[in-house]
Amino acid sequence: MSKRDDEPSPEDRLIEKYFRPIATHPGAFGLADDAAAIAPPAGCDLVLTTDGVISGVHFFPDDPPQAVARKALRINLSDLAAKGAEPLAFLMAIALPENFAPGWLEGFARALGEDAAFYRCPLLGGDTDRSPGGVTVHIAAFGSVPHGTMVRRAGARPGDRIVVTGTIGDAALGLVLRRDKTAAERWRLDDAMRQHLLDRYLVPQPRNAIAEALRRYASAAIDVSDGLAGDLAKLARASGVGIDAAVEAVPLSAAARRALAAEPAVIETILTGGEDFEIIAAVAPDKVEGLRAAAASASLEVTEIGVAAAQTREARFLTRDGRALAFKRPSYSHF
Amino acid sequence: MSKRDDEPSPEDRLIEKYFRPIATHPGAFGLADDAAAIAPPAGCDLVLTTDGVISGVHFFPDDPPQAVARKALRINLSDLAAKGAEPLAFLMAIALPENFAPGWLEGFARALGEDAAFYRCPLLGGDTDRSPGGVTVHIAAFGSVPHGTMVRRAGARPGDRIVVTGTIGDAALGLVLRRDKTAAERWRLDDAMRQHLLDRYLVPQPRNAIAEALRRYASAAIDVSDGLAGDLAKLARASGVGIDAAVEAVPLSAAARRALAAEPAVIETILTGGEDFEIIAAVAPDKVEGLRAAAASASLEVTEIGVAAAQTREARFLTRDGRALAFKRPSYSHF
């Protein structure tokens, strides 16, 4: 008697059960091939990015699987948004510990499928591995822009206004709340404020709604992942301009304002903590209003925080009395 | 005095030092942007795949960094090869433990750059993270085929001959040698044989040289990553055909033949162990010679091992007396 080896392996069954339903693109071949195939849109450039989330580094082991899925996809979508690209599809490599709960994967896959549908970014293929540690999720996302129109980091010109979407610092403050149970009381946050900050850390809100407006109005852009200060500095370095930003102008949520009033030192967390997944853009003065209007039609606020100048390739945060803020650690770095 | 925050972070410096030199594609923007951009070749489909290697799962923590880099890229190149695709570029996410040695990364990056140049598959972008465990490397690779010509798993037809490149089982036997210090003696391997098997485990040899020939001659293909038996079964399932392969016909290296003669039970390791990164193809009878000749011109042997039939979607290995082999674990599975 031969044992039949035509049955799917446990790994194949896991892929079929959880991920095949969200691999709706015909080029995904139902996740039953070595690779996926897509015909790229005519006249377009492909925009490609990859970012991973690792348990214990980018999320807490007890974060809900839905949040892990959304964060893993959205941090990649945020890169596409900053480049003015429309999402096309993504690949995902997930590594799971031996003892993962089936319910975990179910929640993960359902949320991933919801986000893939909402952002019109279908799962094209992937890789499923065992992890000797915690869960890791690595996504490579692809978008498209009309040929030659990707919004670069390197395009800012002297005189450009520096704007930022949404509010800054919430995710970093949310992370502090996760680690320090006394912070919410110290900052005199009410429950809604506390929840707002926690949510902003847990589930990023990528700004894909303004991708087309960035192509139209921005001379340069970057998404805020490593902190406003550090990412502003990257934009300045890449563009060969200096940037002066006004601390006072940085848009803050009510929760962040409350925390800052109670503990002025959190300004460093706000400006350097990262994971905002807002977008910094450099915009010629006569285009600021156009960008603002386009963003408003997507219910997104855009705030002017500074200006680019033909000087050092330095980014500074100036207080009301003209002092430049000094940071202990200007940018998030894994090393 | 303000601390200047215009200096690259340690993470940025690491990227600039080790990875920027191998990101030679202009669309990589010197790894100094949020994403990469490429203009896809006109009239082509993009072929996309992702695979990761994880320390302690896909390689040993003390494997040389050069081998880790080559394995990480080549297992992805092997998927492109099996689909008949020419490599275009890749993205890489690498996570490193806090205490990694700078020399490790130097060796890794140098070998990665050599492979990227050799296979004409430049680094387009990536992500660098801290790993709470060992090193993990996740690569997403992109290739191209003329529109509609990707070689599928699902294309095998009854009557097609089943062929395989190179030799089977070497990597799996090499892995046994790594784990069982007595095996080399038990199998009566000489030093060259032992080294051959170890090398085949350590550094795959993807068969990208026959990608174009596969598009021309193969009706279906898959690369052998989870073991010949399991991957043959996948091809059979996807194509809706049965496959009978002759155990005797499976091409073996001198080292594998020696091990098999000494210990007949290793036939299971050979046929199900995986990581061969050879290519199984289904080929119409009148096209076998064409594929063989094209492969020969790339110094690669192609061996006929079986035939596809319009019956069950089962893959069987038949011994000389017509018995079907039974395997304890027909295919590698992470779960």
Interface residues (C-beta under 8 A of the other chain):
Chain A: M1 S2 K3 R4 D5 D6 E7 P8 S9 P10 E11 D12 L14 G27 F29 A32 D33 D34 A35 A36 A37 I38 A39 P40 C44 D45 L46 V47 L48 T49 T50 D51 G52 I54 S55 G56 V57 H58 D79 L80 A82 K83 A85 A89 L91 M92 A93 A95 L96 L124 G125 G126 D127 T128 D129 R130 S131 P132 G133 G134 T136 H138 A140 F142 G143 V145 H147 M150 R152 R153 A154 I222 D223 D226 A229 G230 A233 K234 A236 R237 A238 T312 R313 E314 A315 R316 R323 A324 L325 A326 F327 K328 P330 S331 Y332 S333 H334 F335
Chain B: M1 S2 K3 R4 D5 D6 E7 P8 S9 P10 E11 D12 L14 G27 F29 A32 D33 D34 A35 A36 A37 I38 A39 P40 C44 D45 L46 V47 L48 T49 T50 D51 G52 I54 S55 G56 V57 H58 D79 L80 A82 K83 A85 A89 L91 M92 A93 A95 L96 L124 G125 G126 D127 T128 D129 R130 S131 P132 G133 G134 T136 H138 A140 F142 G143 V145 H147 M150 R152 R153 A154 I222 D223 D226 A229 G230 A233 K234 A236 R237 A238 T312 R313 E314 A315 R316 R323 A324 L325 A326 F327 K328 P330 S331 Y332 S333 H334 F335
